[in-house]
């Protein structure tokens, strides 16, 4: 840069053509160096944060050449706003519990406390915490992500990692003291809440989402406890199979059992939180309801709290993913009146259980959908509405469930339409910043932020029509041209081969086959694994189809579009060398190589 400036100064003095040419060459060299430096910076940032979509979007927005967005200032004193927000956030749990009681009273639901059912377990099967060694704590610290914000103590994970040789022993001692004294340290119970505006006026607390920051060291202790406790629950099969959230593969004596309860009591009680607005921190307020937000143990504890919910319904089945629950009921068309009556009764039982356990149900947000073929749906009575907590629910044509938009015919037209719109919007944002990244970095960014969204839950909707698959292919085509920085009308097939990307139809097959491998090898939840039956488990004769799966009997086209039916045909048609792969990783590599070779023929 100094040389460039000197050459420019010389040209201004001499006005010589040669000096101007030398200056331009130096200016180009500086621009090239700055561009290379910028690309290297973004490459390092992407590598550091490639598993964190939020951080990747921050990097993309930073690279987009646009005016920086100004933060909305607060018109009131930040300390006053912080206290108001903290009062609102800390009372959400209590307000929900009170609202559930009012809801029960309005709908004549009895909320009397019922004694818990006593379950006998031999003393050797009871759970107790175990102290840990420094070598057990070391990998837990090493696995801490570097991009997590610190808690009230302002000690981030980088500090813990850098100081590991010095603090490993004391940290292990603190964790073991917590376990043996069944007491969770008071300093680790404090949370600092940062409000993130969702929509509307940013000075209204309800328009903000609270992000709770806890001490990183507290999460170390929680991770140790979580590993021990979740392993015990899974080994004893104590978690409901109808709860899929926060479970692996799915995202003592009498004295000792009381010390375990005492530790959890200490962990959950006497918690406080403060809210920060700019540099102002509110006065701390107690948290009296719910599990601590942002804590490592909270998801598991909430699953335990909901563990009995699936057993409440009688005629229908209830499936949950954390706090998102569905009541499912299958019936022939001729029994629709009885089915509606049974569904209403089960919904009332679910509502009663939730009110008794101080969980708030919002009937206004409850969706009710009838699913069937077009022929069946055309024969439905005019009025198929159901009554739920004083509200009349009419069937909806579509509803979003865990990120997938379901429709009444399960053709996934609306899901694909919304998916294409969302992914194209994201690609347009990335396209504006593509010149700041090299090909490798762009590929990683798009794979993390767009392709992962494009194929999310694809085994659910991959049976959609060919026209919908073609629409999804348009997402990949645009992504491919951004990565390779190609022109709009360039043919995309050579570009896909250059990047070693599978076309969408092959990619959907690849993901279905991968899930099938997991089911066959018991690497998936039991409710999926149990649907695929090996012929070798039916008879002992060694035949050519000994390692194949039993074909399920589905008489309808809808049944033959299900994952179970597709999975059987995918597995039975795989080459034997693919079926015999010793791990999922090896299977994926071999299958992708096979599909790419087949596509290049």
N, C-alpha and C positions, 0 to 999 in steps of 0.2 A: 504493500500500500504506500509506503514511504517513497519507493522508487516511482510508482505511478504519479504521485503528487509532484515529485521533483521534475519528471518529464513534462507534466502539464504546465508547471511554472516556467520551464525552459521554452516551451512552445509559445506561451503568452509573451515572452520577451523577444523571441526571434521571428515568430510567425513563419517558421520554416516548414515545408511540407514533410520533410524527413522526420523532424521532431514531432509533428502531428501523428505520423504513422507509428513512431515508436511509442507515443503516449497511448494510442488506441490498442496496440498489442499488449501493453502493460495493463490497461484497463480490462481487456478481455481475460487476461491471466488472473487478475484479482477476482473478477466475477466467477470464473471457473473454480478457483480455490474456495471462495465463499459458498458456492453451490455444493461442492464436494464436502465441505465442512458441515453444511446444513444437513446433507443426506446422511453423513456418518452420525450426526447427533440424533436424527430421527430413527436411524437404524438401531442405535444403542437403546433409545427410549422404548422402541417397539419390543426389542428383545427382553428388556426388563419387565415390561408390563403386558406381554402377549397373552397372559391368562386372565387379564382383568379388562373386560370390555369398556368399563367406565373410564379407565385411564387411557385406553386406546382412542376413545372418542375425544378425550381432552387433547391428545396429541394431534389428531386429525384437525380439530377446530383451531389448534394453534398454528397449523400449517396452512390453513385456508387464508388466502389474501383478502381479508375483510376488516372492517372497523371493529375494534374490541367493544364488547357489550359493557355498558356502564351498569354498575350495581345500583339497585334502587336504594336511595337513602331513606332512613327512618325519620319521620317528622317529630316523633316523641323522643324523650331521653332514652338511650339504649338500655340503661339499667332498669327503667320502668317497663320497657317492652320485654326485656329478659324475664323479669318477675312475672308478668302477665302470661307469657308463653309457658313458663315453667309450671305455673299454677294449672294451666290447661292440660299440658302434657302429663303431669303427675296424677291428674284426677281422671284420666281416660278410663283406666281399669275399674275404678270405683263407680264411675258414672254408668259404665256398661253393665256392671253387676246390679246396680240399682234399677236400671232400665229393664233388665231381665225379670226382676221381681215384679215390677209394674206390669210388664207384659203378661206374666203368669196370672196376676190378679184380674186383668182385663179379660182374660180368656178362661177363667175359672180352672186354672191349673194349680193343683196342690203342690206346694214346694217344701213339704215337711222333710226333715232330715231322716234318711233311712240308714240303718246300721250297715256297715260294709260287710260283705260276705267273707267269712273266715276260710282261708285256704290253707290246709295242712301241708307242710313240706318238711321232710326229714332235716334234722339239724345240719347234716353235712351238705345239704343243698342250699342253705341260706347264704346270702351275700355278705361279704365283709371287705373293706378296703385293704389294700396291701401297700406297704411302704415301697419306695422306689430307690434305685441307685442313680448315681450321677450319669452313668452310661445310658440309662433309660430316658433321662431328661434331655441329654445332649441332642439326640435327633429331633426331639420335639421343638427345641429352640431353633435348630437348623432349618426346620420346615416352615418357620414363621415367614409370611410374605413381607416384603420390604415396603409395600405400598399402603399399608394400613396406618391410619392416623393414630397417634398416641392418645392415651386417656388423660385424666386430670393430673397425673404425675409427670406428663410430658416426656416420658421415656419410651422411645420408639423401638421397634424390633432391631433396627440396625445397631443401636447402642448395645442391646443385649448380645447380639452376635459378635460385635467387635470386642466386647468385654468378657466373652464366654469363658476363657481360661481362669479369670479371676472370680466371676460371680457364679459359676456352675455349682460349686460346693455349697455356698450359702443359700442359693435358690432351692437346691434339692432339700436342704435342711428345713427351709420354711415350708415347702410342700409336705414333707413328712410330718412336721409339727402340726400342720392343719389336719392331716389324716388321723394322726394318733390322738390329738386333742379334740377331734370332731368339731373344729371351729374354723370358720372361714375368716381370714383377716379383715378387719373393719376397713382398712384403707383400700382394699380391693372391691368394696361394695359401693364405692362412689362412682357415679356416672356423670359425664359432661355431655349435654345434649346440644347438637347443632341443628337448627331448623333449616330445611331446604324447601323453598317455595314450590308448590305444585301448580297452582293456578289461582288467578284472582289477586286480590289485595294482599301484598306480602306482609302487611302489618296486622292481619287477622290470623290468630293462632291456628284456627281450623284449616286454613289454606296452606299450611306448612306440614311437611313430613319430618318427624323427629328422628335424627340419627344419633344414636347413643354410643359414646366413646368410653370404653373401659380400659383399665390398666392392662397393658400387654402381658405383664407378669401374671395377672389373675387368670388369663386365658391359658397359660402354661399349666397351672394347677387344674383348671377345668378339663383340659385335654387329657391329662393323666387320669382323672376321675372318669371321664367319658369313656375312655378306652376300656377300663376295667368294668364299669357298670354296664355298658352296652354289650360287651362280650358275654357277660353273665346273662343278661336278658335274652340274648339270641340263643345261647347254648341251652337255656331252660325253656325256650319257646314260649316266653311270657308276653311277648308283644303280639297284638292282634294282627292276623294276616291280612285284614281288611284296611290296615293303615300302611300306606306306601311311602310316607314322607320320613326323611332323616333315618333311613335304615340301610344297613350295608347291603349291597347288591341292588338296591333300588334307587346326585342326589343318583356259716358260723354258728356259733351257738346263740342262745337267746340274748346274751349280753351284747354280742357283736351286732345283731340286727338293730338294736336300739341305738348303738353308737353310729351306725350308718344313717338312721333316720335323724339323729341329732346333728350330724354334719350337714345334711340337706336342709334341716330347719335353720341352722346357722347361716347357710349359704343364701337362703331366700329371705330371711328376716333382716330388719334394721338396715334396709337399703335406702340411699338418698340419691337425688339427682339435682343438678344445676343446669341452667340453660345459658348458653353464651350467645350474645348479640354483639357482633364486632369485637371490641375488647372488653365489653361489660359482661360480668358474670352475675347471674341471679343468686338470691339466697337459696340454700339447699332446702328441698322438701322431701318428705318420706314417700317411698313407693309402697303402697299397702296391698296392691292387687297385681296378679299376673306374674309371669316369669320375666327376669330382666332382659330388656331388649339388647341385642347385640352380643349376648353371652354365648359361649360355646355349648353349655349344657342346656340352654333354654329349649331348643327344638325337641330334644329327647324327653325332657320333663313334661313338655306340652303333649307329646305323644302318649306318655304314660297317663296323663290326666284324662285324655280322650279314649283310653284303651277299651273301656266298657261300652262306648257308644254304639259300635256295630251290632252288639247283642240286643239292642233295644227293639229293633224292628222285628216283626214276626213273619209277615207275608212277603216282604220285599228284602232285598239285600242292600246294605249300606257300605259304600267304599269311600275312603278318605285319603287325601294327601295333605297332611298337616291339618289346617283348619278349613280346607275346602272339601266338603262332603257331598255325596250324591246318593240318592235313594233310587234303586233300580227295581223295576217290576216287569216281568215278561208274562204275556197272557194271550190267548187266542181272541180273535175279534168278537166272538159270540159272548165272551165273558167280560165285556168292557165295563158294564155297570158294577159288577162285583169287584173288578180290579180297581176302579176309581174309589169305591168305598174302602177297600183294604189299604190303598195308598194313603187316603186321608187319615185313617186310623194310625198307620205307621208314622206319618208326619207329625201327628199329635203326640205320639209316644216320644219321638225325637225331640220335639219342642219341650215336652215336659222334662225330659232328662237334662236338656240344656239349661232350662230355668232353675232346676234344682241345684245345678252345679255352677250357677251364676255366669252362664255363657249367653250372650245376647244373639238372638236370631233376628234378622231383618227380613220380614216377609215381603217387603217391597223390592228387595234385591233377589228374591228366590225365583228361579226360572223353572218352568214346567214344559216338557217337550214330549210329544208323541213321535216315535220313530217307526217307520215301516216302509214297505214298497209303495209305489204310486197307486197300484191297484187296491191295496189294503186301505191306504189313507183316504181314498175316494169313497170308501164305504163307511167311514166314521160318522157317528151321529153329529148333528149340527152343533150341539152344546156338549163339550167334553171338559168343561172347566171343573176345577177342584177348589175346595175351601181349605184355607190354611191360615190359622190365627186371625180369623175375622176378615181375611182378604180373599177375593175370588181370583184365582189364577187361571188364565186362559193359555192354551198351548201356544208356544212361540215357534216361529219357523226356523230359527237358528239361535245358538247360544255358544259363548266361548267357554271352554273348559280346559284349564291348565295350558293356555296358549294355543289350543286348537279350536277352530270354529266348527262346531257340529251343526248339521242341518237335518231336517226331518227324514230325508231319504239317504243320508250318509254318502252323498256323491261329492262332497267337499268343494263344490263350486265356489261358495262364498269364501271358504278358507284360502283357496288358491288366489282368488281375486285380491283379498286383503294382503296376502303374503307377497304377491308381485308388487303391489303398490308400496308396501313398507320397504321391501328390499331395494326397489328402484330408487326410492327416496334416499336411502343410505348410500347407494352407489353414486348418486349425483353429488352428494356431499364429499365423498372420497375422491371423485373425479376432479373436483376443484383443487384438490391438494396433491394430485398424483405426481406433479413435477418435483415435489420435495422428497420423493421416495424412489429408491431403485426397484427393480423388478421383484427381487426376493422379498423386500420389505412390504411392497404392495400386496404380494401374494399372501403373506402372513396376516396382514391387516384385514384383507377382504375375507380370508378363510375364517378368521376369528369373529368378525363383525357381521358378515353377510351370509356366507355359505353355511355357517353353523345355524343361523336363523332359518335359512332356506330349507334345510333338511330336518329341522326340529320335529321330533315325533313322526318322522316320515313313515315308519312302519304302521302307523294308524291310517294315514291317508294315501299311501303309495298305490292303493288299488283304484285311485281316481281315473277319470277318462283320459284317453290319449291327448285330447285337446287341452286338458288341464296340464298334463306333463309338458306339452309344447309351450304353454305359457310360463311354466317354471324354467324351462330351458332358456327363455329370453333373459331371465335374470343372470344365468351363468354366462350367456353370450356377452352381455354388457360387462360383466365382471372380468371376463377373459380379455376383452379389448382394452379395459382400463389397465390391467396388469401388464400387458404386452405393449401398451401405448400405441395400439393400432388404429386405423381409420374406421369410420362408421360403417362403410360397406365392404370391408375386408371379410373374406370367407373365414368362418370361425373354426371349422374342423381342423385345419393345420395348427391353429393357435392352441386348441385344446390338447393336441398331441404334443406340442412343444412344451406345454406346462405339465404334462402327465395328469391331466384332469379327466375323469370319467364323465361322459355325457350324462344328463340328468336321469334318463331311463336306466342306464347302467349303474349310476350312483344309488338310485333307489333300490335296485336289486342287490347291490353290494351291502347296503345297510340292513335290508331284510335278511340276507344270508348271514351277516355278522350276528344279528340278534338270534337267529336260528341256532348258530353254533353255540352261543351262550346258553340257550335253553337246553340243547342236547347235552351239554357238559356241565349242567347245574351251576352256571355262572349268572343266572337271572333269578328273579323272584319265583317262588314255588308255584304261584298261580299261573305262571306261564310255562314253566318246566313241566308241570303235570299234564299239560294239554298235548304234549308230544310224546307218543308212546313208541318205543323201539320194538320192532318185530321180534328181536331176540328175547324180549321179556315175555312174549306170548308163547313162543315155542323154542325148543332147544336145537332144532335141526339146523345144521350149517348149510345154508343156501346162498345163492348169489345176492339175495336181498336181505341177508342176515343183519347187516348194519343199517338197513333202511328204516324209515318210520312208517307206522301203520297209517293208512289213508283214512281220515275221518269221513263219516257218511253225512254229506250235505246235499239235500235234494234241491235246494233253491239256489238261484244265481247269487243271491245276497250272501248265503253261507259260504259259497265258493270264493267270494271276494274277501273273506276274513283272513286275518294274519295266520291263524292256525292252519287253514287249508293251503295257503300260499307257502308257508314255511315247510310243510311236508313235501310239497312238490319241488321246492328249491333244494332241500337236503337230498332227496332221493335222486335228483339229477346231477348232483355234484360229483366230480371225479373223486376216486377213492383217496388219492394223495392229498386232496383238500380236506376230506373228512378226517383223515388221520393226523392232521396238524396238532402238535403238542400244546400249543397255546393260542389264545385269541390273537395276539400280536402277529405270530407267524401265519395264522390263517388269513388275516387281513392283507398282509403283504403278498402272500401267494395268490389270493383271490384277485386282488387288484392287478397284479402282473398278468394273470390269466385273462382278465377282462380287457386290459389294454392291448394285449397281443391279439385277442379275438377281434377287437375294434379296428386294428390296423390291417387286417386281412383284406 
